[in-house]
Amino acid sequence: MATLELYGSASCPYTREMREWLEFQRRGFVEYDVQRDTAARARLRQLAGSQRTVPVLVENGKVIQVGWQGRGCAVNLDCP
């Protein structure tokens, strides 16, 4: 079974919309808030490289979607 991870931010409305869509689709996923979780922020930097937009959907360790319906929120992944 595929492992889905949602990297986002509590302050990003597009993260909320993607979460709601995943829940509506009854997809199991793990959610990480990159503004509050330093380990998740580090993982997202490794996965997405220079990408600084959330939400980011990762399946089995690979980025499959950045943003939600062409929109996203910029985040600072370089802060400690």
C-alpha positions, 0 to 999 in steps of 0.5 A, a space after each residue: 500500500 502506498 504511503 502518502 505524506 502531506 507537508 504543509 502549514 497550518 496557516 496555508 488554506 491550500 494545505 487545508 483544502 488538500 487535506 479535506 480532499 484526501 479525507 473525502 477520497 478516504 486516502 490514508 496519509 500522514 500530515 506534517 506542519 513544516 513551520 512547527 516541525 523541524 524534522 519535517 522541514 528537513 525531510 521536505 528540503 531533502 525531498 523537494 530541493 529548492 521548492 518552497 511552496 506548500 502543500 507538497 504531497 509525497 507518495 512512497 518518498 517521491 513528490 507527486 504534487 506541489 500546491 493545490 489546484 495551481 496555488 500554494 503558500 510560500 514557506 521558509 524551509 531554511 529557518 531553524 
